[in-house]
Amino acid sequence: MSSIYEKYNLKQVINTSGRMTILGVSTPSPTVIDAVDYGLNHYFEMKDLVDKTGAYIARLLNAEDAVVVSCASAGIAQSVAAVIVRDNANLLVNLHSAPVNEPREIVLPRGHNVNFGAPVDTMVALGGGKVVEAGYANECSPQQLAACITPQTAAILYVKSHHCVQKSMLSVEQAAEVARQHNLPLIVDAAAEEDLTSYYQMGADLVIYSGAKAIEGPTSGLVLGKKQYVSWVKQQSGGIGRAMKVGKEGILGLTQAIESYLTQEKTSGAQMVERMSAFIANLNTLHGVSAQTVWDSAGRDIARAEITFDEAAIGISTSEMVQALKNGEIAIYFRGYKANEGKIEVDVRSVDEAQLMTVFTCIKHLLEKQA
Ligand SMILES: *Cc1c(COP(=O)(O)O)cnc(C)c1O
Protein backbone atom coordinates (compact mmCIF):
# COMPACT_ATOMS: atom_id res chain seq x y z
CA MET A 1 0.00 0.00 0.00
CA SER A 2 2.86 2.35 0.80
CA SER A 3 3.78 1.99 -2.89
CA ILE A 4 0.69 4.06 -3.79
CA TYR A 5 1.98 6.83 -1.51
CA GLU A 6 5.38 6.51 -3.19
CA LYS A 7 4.09 6.15 -6.73
CA TYR A 8 2.16 9.43 -6.59
CA ASN A 9 4.37 11.07 -3.99
CA LEU A 10 1.47 11.39 -1.55
CA LYS A 11 1.75 12.58 1.98
CA GLN A 12 1.03 10.00 4.69
CA VAL A 13 -1.72 10.94 7.10
CA ILE A 14 -2.55 10.04 10.68
CA ASN A 15 -6.17 11.00 11.24
CA THR A 16 -7.10 11.68 14.85
CA SER A 17 -9.79 14.15 13.88
CA GLY A 18 -12.65 11.70 13.25
CA ARG A 19 -14.70 11.51 10.05
CA MET A 20 -13.23 14.25 7.90
CA THR A 21 -14.15 14.69 4.24
CA ILE A 22 -10.82 16.46 3.60
CA LEU A 23 -8.97 13.29 4.69
CA GLY A 24 -11.14 10.77 2.84
CA VAL A 25 -13.76 10.28 5.60
CA SER A 26 -13.35 6.64 6.70
CA THR A 27 -11.76 3.27 5.91
CA PRO A 28 -14.46 0.62 5.33
CA SER A 29 -14.17 -2.87 6.82
CA PRO A 30 -13.04 -5.93 4.80
CA THR A 31 -16.68 -7.10 4.56
CA VAL A 32 -17.65 -3.82 2.90
CA ILE A 33 -14.60 -3.95 0.64
CA ASP A 34 -15.67 -7.47 -0.45
CA ALA A 35 -19.12 -6.15 -1.37
CA VAL A 36 -17.55 -3.31 -3.38
CA ASP A 37 -15.28 -5.82 -5.10
CA TYR A 38 -18.24 -8.06 -5.93
CA GLY A 39 -20.08 -5.07 -7.36
CA LEU A 40 -17.15 -4.09 -9.56
CA ASN A 41 -16.85 -7.62 -10.92
CA HIS A 42 -20.44 -8.33 -11.93
CA TYR A 43 -23.21 -6.94 -14.11
CA PHE A 44 -26.71 -6.25 -12.88
CA GLU A 45 -29.91 -4.86 -14.24
CA MET A 46 -29.34 -1.54 -12.53
CA LYS A 47 -33.00 -0.79 -11.82
CA ASP A 48 -33.29 -4.23 -10.22
CA LEU A 49 -30.18 -3.55 -8.11
CA VAL A 50 -31.40 -0.10 -7.03
CA ASP A 51 -34.90 -1.33 -6.16
CA LYS A 52 -33.92 -4.50 -4.33
CA THR A 53 -31.03 -3.11 -2.32
CA GLY A 54 -33.28 -0.15 -1.43
CA ALA A 55 -36.02 -2.51 -0.23
CA TYR A 56 -33.44 -4.53 1.72
CA ILE A 57 -32.11 -1.41 3.47
CA ALA A 58 -35.66 -0.23 4.15
CA ARG A 59 -36.43 -3.55 5.87
CA LEU A 60 -33.29 -3.25 7.99
CA LEU A 61 -34.24 0.28 9.04
CA ASN A 62 -38.01 -0.10 9.31
CA ALA A 63 -38.74 2.47 6.63
CA GLU A 64 -41.09 2.17 3.65
CA ASP A 65 -38.32 2.46 1.08
CA ALA A 66 -34.75 3.61 0.52
CA VAL A 67 -32.29 4.37 -2.26
CA VAL A 68 -28.51 4.57 -2.39
CA VAL A 69 -27.19 7.80 -3.92
CA SER A 70 -23.69 9.08 -4.61
CA CYS A 71 -23.33 11.18 -1.43
CA ALA A 72 -25.49 13.05 1.07
CA SER A 73 -25.19 16.29 -0.90
CA ALA A 74 -26.59 14.48 -3.93
CA GLY A 75 -29.31 13.16 -1.62
CA ILE A 76 -30.29 16.72 -0.65
CA ALA A 77 -30.32 17.94 -4.27
CA GLN A 78 -32.32 14.96 -5.52
CA SER A 79 -34.75 15.05 -2.58
CA VAL A 80 -35.45 18.73 -3.28
CA ALA A 81 -35.87 17.98 -6.99
CA ALA A 82 -38.16 15.08 -6.10
CA VAL A 83 -40.60 17.22 -4.08
CA ILE A 84 -40.68 19.90 -6.78
CA VAL A 85 -40.88 17.68 -9.88
CA ARG A 86 -43.09 14.92 -8.47
CA ASP A 87 -44.84 13.33 -11.51
CA ASN A 88 -44.15 16.15 -13.96
CA ALA A 89 -42.29 14.37 -16.79
CA ASN A 90 -41.43 17.61 -18.57
CA LEU A 91 -40.07 19.29 -15.46
CA LEU A 92 -37.95 16.20 -14.72
CA VAL A 93 -35.81 16.90 -17.77
CA ASN A 94 -36.13 20.71 -17.74
CA LEU A 95 -35.64 21.55 -14.08
CA HIS A 96 -33.21 24.37 -14.77
CA SER A 97 -34.03 25.22 -18.37
CA ALA A 98 -37.69 26.25 -18.08
CA PRO A 99 -39.50 28.60 -15.74
CA VAL A 100 -40.82 26.58 -12.81
CA ASN A 101 -44.47 27.19 -11.97
CA GLU A 102 -44.61 24.43 -9.39
CA PRO A 103 -43.99 25.28 -5.73
CA ARG A 104 -40.25 25.32 -5.23
CA GLU A 105 -39.60 27.07 -1.93
CA ILE A 106 -37.80 25.02 0.69
CA VAL A 107 -38.35 26.39 4.19
CA LEU A 108 -35.51 25.81 6.62
CA PRO A 109 -34.57 27.25 10.03
CA ARG A 110 -32.02 30.04 9.49
CA GLY A 111 -29.65 28.41 11.99
CA HIS A 112 -29.67 25.28 9.81
CA ASN A 113 -28.49 27.04 6.68
CA VAL A 114 -24.92 25.95 7.29
CA ASN A 115 -21.76 25.28 5.36
CA PHE A 116 -20.80 21.61 5.92
CA GLY A 117 -17.89 21.91 3.46
CA ALA A 118 -20.29 23.26 0.83
CA PRO A 119 -23.42 25.27 1.63
CA VAL A 120 -26.77 23.54 2.20
CA ASP A 121 -28.48 26.13 0.01
CA THR A 122 -26.20 25.34 -2.95
CA MET A 123 -27.54 21.77 -2.86
CA VAL A 124 -31.11 23.07 -2.60
CA ALA A 125 -30.51 25.30 -5.65
CA LEU A 126 -29.03 22.33 -7.53
CA GLY A 127 -32.31 20.54 -6.91
CA GLY A 128 -34.28 23.46 -8.34
CA GLY A 129 -35.33 24.78 -4.94
CA LYS A 130 -35.15 28.19 -3.36
CA VAL A 131 -34.29 28.44 0.33
CA VAL A 132 -36.62 30.44 2.56
CA GLU A 133 -35.08 30.94 6.00
CA ALA A 134 -37.35 30.76 9.01
CA GLY A 135 -36.73 32.39 12.38
CA TYR A 136 -33.42 33.95 13.35
CA ALA A 137 -29.77 32.91 13.33
CA ASN A 138 -30.13 31.65 16.91
CA GLU A 139 -33.83 30.85 17.19
CA CYS A 140 -36.59 29.02 15.34
CA SER A 141 -39.89 27.93 16.89
CA PRO A 142 -42.60 25.84 15.22
CA GLN A 143 -44.62 29.08 14.81
CA GLN A 144 -41.71 30.85 13.12
CA LEU A 145 -41.26 27.88 10.78
CA ALA A 146 -44.99 27.77 9.96
CA ALA A 147 -45.07 31.54 9.33
CA CYS A 148 -42.85 31.07 6.25
CA ILE A 149 -45.10 28.54 4.57
CA THR A 150 -46.95 29.83 1.48
CA PRO A 151 -48.61 28.18 -1.54
CA GLN A 152 -45.11 28.27 -3.10
CA THR A 153 -43.65 25.98 -0.42
CA ALA A 154 -42.54 22.56 -1.66
CA ALA A 155 -41.06 21.13 1.54
CA ILE A 156 -39.55 21.80 4.94
CA LEU A 157 -35.87 20.99 5.38
CA TYR A 158 -34.34 20.22 8.78
CA VAL A 159 -30.57 19.82 9.16
CA LYS A 160 -29.64 17.60 12.09
CA SER A 161 -25.97 18.33 12.65
CA HIS A 162 -23.35 19.61 15.05
CA HIS A 163 -22.72 22.32 12.42
CA CYS A 164 -26.11 23.88 13.21
CA VAL A 165 -27.16 26.30 15.90
CA GLN A 166 -28.57 24.06 18.64
CA LYS A 167 -30.17 26.37 21.18
CA SER A 168 -33.72 27.67 20.82
CA MET A 169 -34.29 25.41 17.81
CA LEU A 170 -37.41 23.36 17.25
CA SER A 171 -37.02 19.57 17.32
CA VAL A 172 -37.40 17.16 14.41
CA GLU A 173 -40.77 16.08 15.89
CA GLN A 174 -41.97 19.67 15.99
CA ALA A 175 -40.87 20.24 12.39
CA ALA A 176 -42.71 17.04 11.41
CA GLU A 177 -45.83 18.32 13.14
CA VAL A 178 -45.68 21.62 11.23
CA ALA A 179 -45.18 19.70 7.97
CA ARG A 180 -48.15 17.46 8.72
CA GLN A 181 -50.42 20.40 9.55
CA HIS A 182 -49.57 22.02 6.21
CA ASN A 183 -49.62 18.79 4.23
CA LEU A 184 -45.99 19.24 3.21
CA PRO A 185 -43.11 16.76 3.13
CA LEU A 186 -40.32 17.05 5.71
CA ILE A 187 -36.77 16.35 4.50
CA VAL A 188 -34.15 15.72 7.21
CA ASP A 189 -30.45 15.99 6.40
CA ALA A 190 -28.86 13.72 9.01
CA ALA A 191 -25.66 13.23 6.99
CA ALA A 192 -23.22 12.59 9.82
CA GLU A 193 -25.65 11.22 12.41
CA GLU A 194 -25.34 7.76 13.92
CA ASP A 195 -29.04 7.15 14.43
CA LEU A 196 -30.46 5.57 11.26
CA THR A 197 -34.05 5.09 12.41
CA SER A 198 -35.30 7.86 14.74
CA TYR A 199 -35.78 10.77 12.36
CA TYR A 200 -37.94 8.69 10.05
CA GLN A 201 -39.94 7.46 13.04
CA MET A 202 -40.35 11.06 14.19
CA GLY A 203 -42.27 11.74 10.99
CA ALA A 204 -39.75 12.76 8.32
CA ASP A 205 -40.76 11.84 4.76
CA LEU A 206 -37.17 11.67 3.50
CA VAL A 207 -34.02 11.26 5.61
CA ILE A 208 -30.55 11.65 4.15
CA TYR A 209 -27.28 10.11 5.37
CA SER A 210 -23.71 10.22 4.17
CA GLY A 211 -22.47 6.70 3.40
CA ALA A 212 -18.86 7.14 4.45
CA LYS A 213 -19.31 9.01 7.72
CA ALA A 214 -20.88 7.14 10.67
CA ILE A 215 -21.84 4.14 8.50
CA GLU A 216 -18.26 3.76 7.21
CA GLY A 217 -19.30 2.71 3.73
CA PRO A 218 -17.70 3.67 0.42
CA THR A 219 -18.31 7.19 -0.92
CA SER A 220 -22.10 7.15 -1.19
CA GLY A 221 -25.27 8.42 0.42
CA LEU A 222 -28.58 7.06 1.59
CA VAL A 223 -32.06 8.47 1.21
CA LEU A 224 -34.78 6.62 3.08
CA GLY A 225 -38.40 7.48 3.59
CA LYS A 226 -41.97 7.17 2.40
CA LYS A 227 -42.42 5.04 -0.70
CA GLN A 228 -43.87 7.78 -2.92
CA TYR A 229 -41.11 10.26 -2.10
CA VAL A 230 -38.34 7.69 -2.50
CA SER A 231 -39.74 6.74 -5.90
CA TRP A 232 -39.61 10.42 -6.94
CA VAL A 233 -35.98 10.55 -5.75
CA LYS A 234 -35.15 7.44 -7.82
CA GLN A 235 -36.80 9.02 -10.85
CA GLN A 236 -34.22 11.82 -10.69
CA SER A 237 -31.69 9.43 -12.22
CA GLY A 238 -33.35 10.48 -15.50
CA GLY A 239 -32.90 14.16 -14.57
CA ILE A 240 -30.31 15.97 -12.46
CA GLY A 241 -29.46 12.68 -10.72
CA ARG A 242 -27.53 11.52 -13.77
CA ALA A 243 -24.81 14.05 -12.97
CA MET A 244 -24.40 12.44 -9.55
CA LYS A 245 -24.64 8.79 -10.55
CA VAL A 246 -23.74 6.11 -8.03
CA GLY A 247 -22.12 2.91 -9.32
CA LYS A 248 -22.97 -0.72 -8.57
CA GLU A 249 -19.94 -0.94 -6.28
CA GLY A 250 -21.17 1.97 -4.18
CA ILE A 251 -24.69 0.56 -3.97
CA LEU A 252 -23.52 -2.88 -2.83
CA GLY A 253 -20.84 -1.44 -0.56
CA LEU A 254 -23.23 0.86 1.29
CA THR A 255 -25.92 -1.80 1.59
CA GLN A 256 -23.39 -4.10 3.26
CA ALA A 257 -22.01 -1.25 5.39
CA ILE A 258 -25.49 -0.51 6.76
CA GLU A 259 -26.02 -4.15 7.65
CA SER A 260 -22.58 -4.36 9.29
CA TYR A 261 -23.22 -1.10 11.13
CA LEU A 262 -26.39 -2.52 12.63
CA THR A 263 -25.05 -5.96 13.50
CA GLN A 264 -21.37 -5.55 14.33
CA GLU A 265 -20.33 -4.51 17.77
CA LYS A 266 -18.99 -0.97 17.85
CA THR A 267 -15.82 0.02 19.66
CA SER A 268 -17.09 1.09 23.06
CA GLY A 269 -16.01 4.20 24.92
CA ALA A 270 -14.32 1.96 27.48
CA GLN A 271 -12.25 0.31 24.73
CA MET A 272 -11.25 3.74 23.44
CA VAL A 273 -10.14 4.70 26.94
CA GLU A 274 -7.98 1.59 27.05
CA ARG A 275 -6.48 2.21 23.61
CA MET A 276 -5.30 5.68 24.61
CA SER A 277 -4.24 5.14 28.21
CA ALA A 278 -0.52 4.70 27.46
CA PHE A 279 -0.67 7.65 25.06
CA ILE A 280 -2.15 9.90 27.75
CA ALA A 281 0.36 8.71 30.36
CA ASN A 282 3.23 9.45 27.93
CA LEU A 283 1.94 12.93 27.17
CA ASN A 284 1.71 13.72 30.87
CA THR A 285 5.47 13.17 31.20
CA LEU A 286 6.13 16.11 28.85
CA HIS A 287 6.83 19.55 30.30
CA GLY A 288 4.01 22.01 29.57
CA VAL A 289 1.63 19.31 28.37
CA SER A 290 -1.28 17.71 30.20
CA ALA A 291 -3.67 15.12 28.82
CA GLN A 292 -6.87 13.53 30.03
CA THR A 293 -9.83 11.49 28.84
CA VAL A 294 -12.92 13.49 27.87
CA TRP A 295 -16.32 12.24 26.76
CA ASP A 296 -18.18 13.31 23.63
CA SER A 297 -20.03 16.57 24.20
CA ALA A 298 -23.06 15.30 22.26
CA GLY A 299 -23.41 12.42 24.75
CA ARG A 300 -22.31 9.58 22.43
CA ASP A 301 -20.23 6.68 23.77
CA ILE A 302 -17.01 8.18 22.45
CA ALA A 303 -13.97 8.92 24.58
CA ARG A 304 -11.22 11.20 23.32
CA ALA A 305 -7.88 12.41 24.64
CA GLU A 306 -7.85 16.11 25.39
CA ILE A 307 -4.38 17.63 25.30
CA THR A 308 -3.81 20.99 26.97
CA PHE A 309 -0.68 22.98 26.20
CA ASP A 310 0.77 25.51 28.61
CA GLU A 311 1.69 27.93 25.84
CA ALA A 312 3.98 30.03 28.06
CA ALA A 313 5.91 26.92 29.07
CA ILE A 314 6.28 25.40 25.60
CA GLY A 315 7.00 28.63 23.76
CA ILE A 316 4.57 28.30 20.84
CA SER A 317 0.82 28.71 20.50
CA THR A 318 -1.47 25.73 20.23
CA SER A 319 -2.51 26.76 16.71
CA GLU A 320 1.13 26.90 15.64
CA MET A 321 1.60 23.46 17.16
CA VAL A 322 -1.42 22.08 15.26
CA GLN A 323 -0.12 23.63 12.04
CA ALA A 324 3.39 22.25 12.55
CA LEU A 325 2.05 18.73 13.12
CA LYS A 326 0.02 18.94 9.90
CA ASN A 327 3.09 20.12 8.03
CA GLY A 328 5.43 17.43 9.36
CA GLU A 329 6.71 14.51 7.32
CA ILE A 330 3.58 12.58 8.29
CA ALA A 331 0.57 14.88 8.37
CA ILE A 332 -1.16 14.56 11.75
CA TYR A 333 -4.67 15.94 11.98
CA PHE A 334 -6.34 16.73 15.31
CA ARG A 335 -9.73 17.96 16.34
CA GLY A 336 -8.75 21.59 16.64
CA TYR A 337 -12.05 23.24 17.58
CA LYS A 338 -10.60 24.51 20.86
CA ALA A 339 -7.09 25.41 19.73
CA ASN A 340 -7.76 29.02 20.72
CA GLU A 341 -8.22 27.79 24.31
CA GLY A 342 -4.93 25.88 24.22
CA LYS A 343 -6.64 22.50 23.84
CA ILE A 344 -6.79 19.89 21.09
CA GLU A 345 -8.61 16.58 20.98
CA VAL A 346 -7.51 13.20 19.71
CA ASP A 347 -10.19 10.88 18.37
CA VAL A 348 -8.80 7.35 18.57
CA ARG A 349 -11.38 5.59 16.39
CA SER A 350 -9.30 5.90 13.22
CA VAL A 351 -5.86 5.22 14.70
CA ASP A 352 -4.10 2.26 16.27
CA GLU A 353 -1.71 2.28 19.22
CA ALA A 354 1.37 2.39 16.99
CA GLN A 355 0.06 5.52 15.29
CA LEU A 356 -0.68 7.06 18.68
CA MET A 357 2.96 6.41 19.58
CA THR A 358 4.01 8.22 16.39
CA VAL A 359 1.77 11.15 17.36
CA PHE A 360 3.37 11.25 20.80
CA THR A 361 6.89 11.14 19.33
CA CYS A 362 6.10 13.96 16.90
CA ILE A 363 4.72 16.16 19.69
CA LYS A 364 7.79 15.39 21.83
CA HIS A 365 10.20 16.28 19.01
CA LEU A 366 8.40 19.50 18.27
CA LEU A 367 8.60 20.55 21.91
CA GLU A 368 12.29 19.66 22.02
CA LYS A 369 12.89 21.89 19.01
CA GLN A 370 11.29 24.83 20.84
CA ALA A 371 13.32 24.32 23.99
C1 LIG B 1 -21.15 15.84 5.52
C2 LIG B 1 -22.47 16.53 5.46
C3 LIG B 1 -23.16 16.64 4.25
C4 LIG B 1 -22.59 16.16 2.96
O1 LIG B 1 -22.33 14.80 2.92
P1 LIG B 1 -21.57 14.19 1.66
O2 LIG B 1 -21.87 12.73 1.72
O3 LIG B 1 -20.13 14.49 1.85
O4 LIG B 1 -22.13 14.84 0.45
C5 LIG B 1 -24.39 17.25 4.26
N1 LIG B 1 -24.93 17.72 5.39
C6 LIG B 1 -24.30 17.64 6.59
C7 LIG B 1 -24.96 18.18 7.80
C8 LIG B 1 -23.04 17.03 6.66
O5 LIG B 1 -22.40 16.93 7.83
The ligand as an SDF file (V2000), in Angstrom:
LIG
                    3D

 15 15  0  0  0  0  0  0  0  0999 V2000
  -21.1510   15.8430    5.5170 C   0  0  0  0  0  0  0  0  0  0  0  0
  -22.4680   16.5310    5.4600 C   0  0  0  0  0  0  0  0  0  0  0  0
  -23.1590   16.6380    4.2510 C   0  0  0  0  0  0  0  0  0  0  0  0
  -22.5910   16.1620    2.9560 C   0  0  0  0  0  0  0  0  0  0  0  0
  -22.3280   14.7960    2.9200 O   0  0  0  0  0  0  0  0  0  0  0  0
  -21.5670   14.1860    1.6620 P   0  0  0  0  0  0  0  0  0  0  0  0
  -21.8680   12.7300    1.7240 O   0  0  0  0  0  0  0  0  0  0  0  0
  -20.1290   14.4910    1.8490 O   0  0  0  0  0  0  0  0  0  0  0  0
  -22.1270   14.8450    0.4540 O   0  0  0  0  0  0  0  0  0  0  0  0
  -24.3930   17.2520    4.2630 C   0  0  0  0  0  0  0  0  0  0  0  0
  -24.9300   17.7220    5.3950 N   0  0  0  0  0  0  0  0  0  0  0  0
  -24.2970   17.6410    6.5870 C   0  0  0  0  0  0  0  0  0  0  0  0
  -24.9560   18.1780    7.8000 C   0  0  0  0  0  0  0  0  0  0  0  0
  -23.0360   17.0300    6.6580 C   0  0  0  0  0  0  0  0  0  0  0  0
  -22.4040   16.9330    7.8290 O   0  0  0  0  0  0  0  0  0  0  0  0
  1  2  1  0
  2  3  1  0
  2 14  2  0
  3  4  1  0
  3 10  2  0
  4  5  1  0
  5  6  1  0
  6  7  2  0
  6  8  1  0
  6  9  1  0
 10 11  1  0
 11 12  2  0
 12 13  1  0
 12 14  1  0
 14 15  1  0
M  END
$$$$
